[in-house]
Amino acid sequence: MRLGLLVNRLKKRIMLTYIKESFEELKNNVTWPSWAEGQNLMVVVAVFTILFSLATWGVDSLFAEIIRLYFKNIVG
């Protein structure tokens, strides 16, 4: 029983150490973009997200139409 408690405390201590080190890494070693650069990157991501969404919708619509025609010819 005591061994289980010690193991749990050790796991918690390891997790807390990991979280503290992660925050230190983000604060001291990561180079963050400027506000303007972040805005430009956000626009690029938004545009590509919209384009990819439209491409996915188009392929999905095309396949739906092909499947509808296939079953229409087989059943009808």
Helices and strands as residue ranges (DSSP letters): H 2-28, H 35-75
